[in-house]
Amino acid sequence: MPLGYRDTTNLVLPTGWDAAELQKLTLRDGTTYAQVAVDLNAALTAINAEIANDPLWASLCYFTDTPTYTYRMGDTGTMEVHTEYGQPIVQRATTEGHMLPLLTYDTALGWTRDYLRAANNEQVAADIADVVRRVRDRFRLSVLTRLLQRGDDSGVAKGLGTSGYSPGFATAASVTNVDFTPPSVGGTTFNSDHEHYVGITGGAWTADAFADMKDELREHGHEPPYDFITGPSDESAIRNLSGFVAAPQWGINYANTVSLATVDSVADGNGNYYIGVINDFRVRIVRGMPQYYGFAWKSYGARSMRNPVRIRLEPGERSFRAYAELDPRAGGSWPLAYLMVYAAFGVGVGDRTNGTPRYNNGATWVDGTPT
């Protein structure tokens, strides 16, 4: 399996495509079929780099081809008073572990020879752009779904075998097959019913909710600053909270007495943007997050292994990769009629203490459904 990023050296025709033959064939505007193939590969190279380097995903995720994750559990052992002849008790850490899912996704591009002979480059470019959109949306939905899903993933179809599980963040033992007792921190101990999926009545964000999320992360040793994401429907409510400091907005000349958050409010390529800071949380609006839901975590840097989400990749891969090839199930020799775009990845959780989801429209947690 090839390692490393897709770059300009990878802009080649797939095996089985006759470049000389494709150069003879052209669209209505004179664009060669070989150029169509190059354009598709270039678009996939761009989306692969975008996902790998997107500030949001980089702050949340760690990419790995390892299918399992092992971690320390809470314990009560301590150091003993030394004596001249006594032997100390040999102690070891209590560990637990889970698997990370792996699924293969695909989408098709099908152009008949008659269509391509009548098409122009703009029409073909629109198809390629929509493939990029499908790849981007698939990754976004997969990550957001895991953040807002309390229960375990399981099953052969998810790359977990017949008895493997991929749980979420710390939650009550009754709702997960992988019981988790967080390690003690600074004398604070926990049990296997420690819960990070919290429901709040009221239907609106409050300053107390952010104070509670801060306490939740800090008691596990995660120190500020923190990140928090929610959807556009909840933006106005958070902006109006006491203690919220807004990010600067375009077209406004602020007076010297106005406090502004030092976060960049410019939207990224997915339309996500910071709105400000409250109680050590950098608040980011993320499209697709359902109303009433939020997720808070401590980022340890771009693609750090201490970030809360782990993206499992195929063996040998080190970064997300979508790629195109001829669909081997379709048959036929016409090279552009059966194009498939593939991506293999799965979204799991790493440090089960480094994430605390919130649902503020009911006292009982309900899984969120991103769009």
C-alpha positions as CSV (number, residue, x, y, z in Angstrom):
1,M,0.0,0.0,0.0
2,P,1.6,3.4,-1.0
3,L,2.4,5.7,1.9
4,G,2.3,9.5,2.1
5,Y,0.2,12.3,0.6
6,R,-1.2,12.5,-2.9
7,D,0.7,15.2,-4.7
8,T,1.4,16.3,-8.3
9,T,3.5,13.2,-8.9
10,N,0.4,11.1,-8.5
11,L,-1.5,12.8,-11.4
12,V,-1.3,9.9,-13.7
13,L,-3.8,7.8,-15.5
14,P,-5.0,4.6,-13.7
15,T,-3.7,1.3,-14.9
16,G,-5.6,0.0,-17.9
17,W,-6.1,3.4,-19.4
18,D,-4.4,3.9,-22.8
19,A,-3.2,7.5,-22.6
20,A,-2.4,7.6,-26.4
21,E,-5.9,6.4,-27.2
22,L,-7.5,8.9,-24.8
23,Q,-5.5,11.8,-26.4
24,K,-7.3,11.0,-29.7
25,L,-10.7,11.5,-28.2
26,T,-12.1,14.9,-27.3
27,L,-15.1,16.6,-25.9
28,R,-17.1,19.0,-27.9
29,D,-14.9,21.9,-26.9
30,G,-11.7,20.0,-27.7
31,T,-10.8,18.8,-24.2
32,T,-9.2,15.4,-24.4
33,Y,-10.4,12.4,-22.4
34,A,-6.9,12.2,-21.0
35,Q,-7.3,15.7,-19.5
36,V,-10.6,14.6,-18.0
37,A,-8.8,11.8,-16.2
38,V,-6.1,14.2,-15.0
39,D,-8.8,16.7,-13.8
40,L,-10.5,14.0,-11.7
41,N,-7.2,12.9,-10.1
42,A,-6.4,16.6,-9.4
43,A,-9.7,17.1,-7.7
44,L,-9.3,14.0,-5.5
45,T,-5.8,15.2,-4.6
46,A,-7.2,18.5,-3.5
47,I,-10.0,17.0,-1.3
48,N,-7.6,14.5,0.3
49,A,-5.3,17.4,1.2
50,E,-8.3,19.5,2.4
51,I,-9.5,16.8,4.8
52,A,-6.0,16.0,6.1
53,N,-5.3,19.7,6.8
54,D,-8.7,21.2,7.6
55,P,-8.3,23.1,10.9
56,L,-11.4,21.5,12.5
57,W,-10.6,17.9,11.6
58,A,-7.0,18.4,12.4
59,S,-7.9,19.6,15.9
60,L,-10.3,16.7,16.5
61,C,-8.6,13.8,14.8
62,Y,-5.6,11.5,14.7
63,F,-5.1,9.3,11.6
64,T,-3.9,5.7,12.1
65,D,-3.9,2.4,10.4
66,T,-3.9,0.5,13.7
67,P,-7.2,-1.3,14.2
68,T,-7.1,-1.3,18.1
69,Y,-6.5,1.1,20.9
70,T,-5.4,0.2,24.5
71,Y,-5.7,2.6,27.4
72,R,-5.3,2.9,31.2
73,M,-8.2,2.5,33.6
74,G,-8.7,4.0,37.0
75,D,-7.1,2.2,39.9
76,T,-6.5,2.7,43.7
77,G,-2.8,1.7,44.0
78,T,-0.4,4.1,45.7
79,M,3.2,4.3,46.9
80,E,4.0,2.7,50.3
81,V,6.1,3.9,53.1
82,H,9.7,2.5,52.6
83,T,11.1,0.2,55.2
84,E,14.7,-1.1,55.5
85,Y,13.9,-4.8,54.9
86,G,10.4,-4.8,53.5
87,Q,9.7,-5.5,49.9
88,P,7.2,-3.1,48.1
89,I,4.1,-4.6,46.6
90,V,4.5,-5.1,42.8
91,Q,1.7,-3.2,41.1
92,R,0.7,-2.8,37.4
93,A,-1.7,-0.7,35.5
94,T,-5.3,-1.9,34.7
95,T,-5.9,-1.6,31.0
96,E,-8.8,-1.9,28.7
97,G,-9.1,-1.5,24.9
98,H,-11.4,-1.4,22.0
99,M,-11.3,-1.6,18.2
100,L,-11.7,1.1,15.6
101,P,-14.1,0.6,12.7
102,L,-13.2,0.5,9.0
103,L,-15.7,0.9,6.2
104,T,-15.3,1.3,2.5
105,Y,-17.3,3.9,0.7
106,D,-17.7,4.4,-3.1
107,T,-19.5,6.6,-5.6
108,A,-19.8,6.3,-9.3
109,L,-19.1,8.5,-12.3
110,G,-20.5,7.2,-15.6
111,W,-20.0,8.9,-18.9
112,T,-21.0,7.2,-22.1
113,R,-18.9,7.8,-25.2
114,D,-21.8,9.5,-26.9
115,Y,-22.3,11.9,-24.0
116,L,-18.6,12.9,-23.8
117,R,-18.5,13.6,-27.5
118,A,-21.4,16.0,-27.1
119,A,-20.3,17.5,-23.7
120,N,-18.1,20.4,-22.9
121,N,-15.5,20.7,-20.1
122,E,-17.8,22.7,-17.8
123,Q,-20.4,19.9,-17.8
124,V,-17.8,17.3,-16.9
125,A,-16.2,19.6,-14.3
126,A,-19.6,19.9,-12.6
127,D,-19.7,16.1,-12.3
128,I,-16.2,16.0,-10.8
129,A,-17.1,18.9,-8.4
130,D,-20.1,16.9,-7.2
131,V,-17.8,13.9,-6.5
132,V,-15.6,16.1,-4.3
133,R,-18.8,17.3,-2.5
134,R,-19.8,13.6,-1.8
135,V,-16.4,12.8,-0.4
136,R,-16.3,15.9,1.8
137,D,-19.9,15.2,3.1
138,R,-19.2,11.6,3.8
139,F,-16.2,12.4,6.0
140,R,-18.0,15.2,7.8
141,L,-21.1,13.1,8.5
142,S,-19.1,10.2,9.7
143,V,-17.1,12.3,12.2
144,L,-20.1,14.3,13.5
145,T,-22.2,11.1,13.9
146,R,-19.6,9.5,16.1
147,L,-19.4,12.6,18.3
148,L,-23.1,12.5,19.0
149,Q,-23.6,8.8,19.2
150,R,-23.5,7.3,22.8
151,G,-23.6,3.6,21.9
152,D,-21.0,1.3,20.5
153,D,-20.4,0.4,16.9
154,S,-20.1,-3.3,16.2
155,G,-20.3,-5.9,13.5
156,V,-18.3,-7.4,10.7
157,A,-19.8,-4.8,8.2
158,K,-17.9,-2.1,10.2
159,G,-14.6,-3.9,10.2
160,L,-15.0,-5.0,13.9
161,G,-15.4,-8.7,13.5
162,T,-18.1,-10.7,15.2
163,S,-17.2,-9.6,18.8
164,G,-15.3,-6.3,18.5
165,Y,-16.7,-3.0,19.7
166,S,-15.9,0.6,19.1
167,P,-17.4,2.7,22.0
168,G,-17.9,6.4,22.4
169,F,-16.7,8.6,25.2
170,A,-17.0,7.9,29.0
171,T,-20.5,6.6,29.7
172,A,-22.5,4.4,32.1
173,A,-21.5,0.8,32.0
174,S,-25.2,-0.1,31.3
175,V,-25.0,1.4,27.8
176,T,-21.7,0.2,26.5
177,N,-20.0,-3.2,26.1
178,V,-16.6,-1.8,27.0
179,D,-16.9,-0.6,30.6
180,F,-14.6,2.3,31.3
181,T,-13.4,3.7,34.6
182,P,-11.4,6.9,34.0
183,P,-8.0,7.1,35.6
184,S,-7.9,9.2,38.8
185,V,-6.5,12.8,38.5
186,G,-5.2,14.8,41.5
187,G,-7.0,12.7,44.0
188,T,-10.4,12.7,42.1
189,T,-11.5,9.1,41.4
190,F,-14.2,7.9,39.1
191,N,-16.3,4.8,38.5
192,S,-17.6,2.9,35.5
193,D,-20.8,4.9,35.5
194,H,-19.0,8.2,34.9
195,E,-21.1,10.0,32.2
196,H,-20.0,12.4,29.5
197,Y,-23.3,12.3,27.4
198,V,-25.3,14.9,29.2
199,G,-28.9,16.0,28.6
200,I,-30.1,19.4,29.8
201,T,-33.6,20.7,29.9
202,G,-34.6,24.1,28.6
203,G,-33.8,24.1,24.9
204,A,-31.2,26.9,25.1
205,W,-27.5,27.2,25.9
206,T,-26.5,28.7,29.2
207,A,-23.3,30.0,30.7
208,D,-23.7,27.2,33.3
209,A,-23.5,24.6,30.6
210,F,-20.1,25.8,29.5
211,A,-18.9,25.9,33.1
212,D,-20.0,22.3,33.5
213,M,-18.2,21.2,30.3
214,K,-15.1,22.9,31.5
215,D,-15.3,21.1,34.8
216,E,-15.9,17.8,33.0
217,L,-12.7,18.1,30.9
218,R,-10.5,19.6,33.6
219,E,-11.2,16.9,36.2
220,H,-9.6,14.5,33.8
221,G,-6.4,16.6,33.4
222,H,-7.4,18.4,30.2
223,E,-6.4,22.0,30.7
224,P,-7.7,25.1,28.8
225,P,-8.1,26.3,26.2
226,Y,-10.9,24.1,24.9
227,D,-13.0,23.9,21.7
228,F,-16.7,23.7,21.3
229,I,-18.8,23.1,18.2
230,T,-22.5,23.6,17.6
231,G,-24.9,24.2,14.7
232,P,-26.1,27.5,13.1
233,S,-29.4,27.2,14.8
234,D,-27.8,27.7,18.2
235,E,-25.5,30.6,17.3
236,S,-27.7,33.4,18.4
237,A,-28.4,32.0,21.8
238,I,-24.7,31.6,22.5
239,R,-23.8,35.1,21.3
240,N,-26.3,36.5,23.9
241,L,-24.8,34.6,26.9
242,S,-23.2,36.5,29.8
243,G,-19.4,36.2,29.5
244,F,-19.4,35.6,25.8
245,V,-16.7,37.6,23.9
246,A,-17.3,37.9,20.2
247,A,-14.8,37.5,17.4
248,P,-14.3,40.6,15.3
249,Q,-16.7,41.0,12.3
250,W,-16.2,42.3,8.9
251,G,-17.0,46.0,8.3
252,I,-17.0,47.1,11.9
253,N,-14.6,49.6,13.4
254,Y,-14.4,48.7,17.1
255,A,-13.8,51.2,19.9
256,N,-10.9,50.9,22.3
257,T,-13.3,49.8,25.1
258,V,-14.6,46.7,23.2
259,S,-13.2,43.3,24.1
260,L,-12.8,40.9,21.2
261,A,-11.9,37.2,21.1
262,T,-8.6,36.4,19.4
263,V,-10.0,33.8,17.1
264,D,-10.3,34.0,13.3
265,S,-14.0,34.4,12.3
266,V,-13.3,33.8,8.6
267,A,-15.2,30.7,7.4
268,D,-13.3,27.7,6.1
269,G,-14.1,25.8,2.9
270,N,-17.0,24.0,4.6
271,G,-18.6,27.2,5.9
272,N,-17.5,26.6,9.5
273,Y,-16.4,29.6,11.5
274,Y,-15.6,30.9,15.0
275,I,-18.0,33.3,16.7
276,G,-16.0,33.9,19.9
277,V,-15.0,32.7,23.3
278,I,-16.8,31.8,26.5
279,N,-15.3,30.3,29.7
280,D,-12.1,29.2,27.9
281,F,-14.0,27.6,25.0
282,R,-13.4,28.7,21.4
283,V,-16.9,28.4,20.0
284,R,-17.1,27.3,16.3
285,I,-20.3,27.0,14.3
286,V,-20.3,23.8,12.2
287,R,-22.8,23.2,9.4
288,G,-24.6,19.9,9.7
289,M,-24.7,19.9,13.6
290,P,-28.3,19.5,14.6
291,Q,-30.0,22.1,16.8
292,Y,-29.6,21.7,20.6
293,Y,-26.4,19.7,20.3
294,G,-22.8,20.6,21.1
295,F,-19.5,18.9,21.6
296,A,-16.5,20.1,23.7
297,W,-13.0,18.8,23.7
298,K,-9.3,19.7,24.3
299,S,-7.2,19.8,21.2
300,Y,-3.6,18.9,21.6
301,G,-2.6,20.2,18.2
302,A,-3.0,19.2,14.5
303,R,-3.5,15.5,14.1
304,S,-2.2,14.8,17.6
305,M,-2.7,11.3,18.9
306,R,-4.1,12.8,22.1
307,N,-7.0,14.3,20.2
308,P,-10.4,12.7,20.9
309,V,-11.2,11.1,17.5
310,R,-9.2,8.4,15.8
311,I,-9.6,7.9,12.1
312,R,-8.7,4.3,11.1
313,L,-7.3,3.9,7.6
314,E,-6.3,0.9,5.5
315,P,-2.9,-0.8,6.3
316,G,0.0,1.4,5.3
317,E,-2.0,4.6,4.9
318,R,-1.1,7.7,7.0
319,S,-3.7,10.1,5.8
320,F,-7.2,10.1,4.4
321,R,-7.3,9.1,0.7
322,A,-10.1,9.0,-1.9
323,Y,-9.0,7.5,-5.2
324,A,-10.5,6.7,-8.6
325,E,-10.3,3.5,-10.6
326,L,-12.3,1.5,-13.1
327,D,-15.1,-0.4,-11.4
328,P,-14.0,-4.1,-11.6
329,R,-17.6,-5.2,-11.2
330,A,-18.9,-3.4,-14.3
331,G,-16.8,-5.0,-17.0
332,G,-16.4,-3.5,-20.5
333,S,-13.5,-1.7,-22.1
334,W,-14.7,1.8,-22.4
335,P,-12.5,3.6,-19.9
336,L,-14.7,6.5,-18.7
337,A,-18.0,4.6,-18.5
338,Y,-17.4,2.9,-15.2
339,L,-15.4,5.1,-13.0
340,M,-15.6,4.5,-9.2
341,V,-14.3,6.8,-6.5
342,Y,-13.4,4.9,-3.3
343,A,-12.5,5.9,0.3
344,A,-11.8,3.5,3.2
345,F,-11.9,4.9,6.7
346,G,-13.6,4.5,10.0
347,V,-14.3,6.9,12.9
348,G,-13.7,5.9,16.5
349,V,-12.8,7.4,19.8
350,G,-9.3,7.6,21.4
351,D,-9.1,9.1,24.8
352,R,-12.6,8.5,26.2
353,T,-12.2,11.3,28.7
354,N,-11.4,14.0,26.1
355,G,-14.9,14.7,24.8
356,T,-18.2,15.7,26.4
357,P,-21.3,16.0,24.2
358,R,-24.3,18.0,25.3
359,Y,-28.0,17.9,24.3
360,N,-29.9,20.9,25.8
361,N,-33.5,20.0,24.9
362,G,-34.2,17.3,27.4
363,A,-32.9,15.8,30.7
364,T,-32.1,12.5,29.0
365,W,-29.5,12.1,26.3
366,V,-30.7,11.4,22.8
367,D,-28.3,10.7,19.9
368,G,-28.0,13.5,17.4
369,T,-28.4,13.1,13.7
370,P,-26.1,15.4,11.6
371,T,-27.2,16.5,8.2
